[in-house]
Structures are given as structure tokens and as C-alpha cells.
Amino acid sequence: MPAAAQAPRSSAAQAAALAWVKLADAADAAATYGQASQRFRAAITRERWADSLKKARENFGPVV
């Protein structure tokens, strides 16, 4: 059975999420922080995010 076509908005959201994960894989904390939601940025400082991303990358490696 062929896969059903995805809604364009879903495809765009998936593409944006994949682009963000690729930035995280590249350890680009500044770019990922800048593209994160306002709620995310209100919950964590840029510096703390950079440290957290670095630690996660050391423990888990790249996602993509």
C-alpha cells in the first residue's frame, strides 16, 4: 500500500525540525537558540543552552 501524501504544512514543519536538528548536530548553539521559540528562550539563557547542547552532544553524539 503506498504511503499517503503528507499535508504541506506537516512537510514544512518536518523540514524545519530537521534543519534545526542538523544545526544542533553541528554544535551551533547560537543558531539553534535563535531559532527556538520565545518560551524556550525565556526558560534558559543562551549560555546555559550552549553548555547543555555541548554536554548532550558529548554523551549522545549526532542525531542525523
Helices and strands as residue ranges (DSSP letters): H 8-25, H 29-35, H 38-43, H 46-60
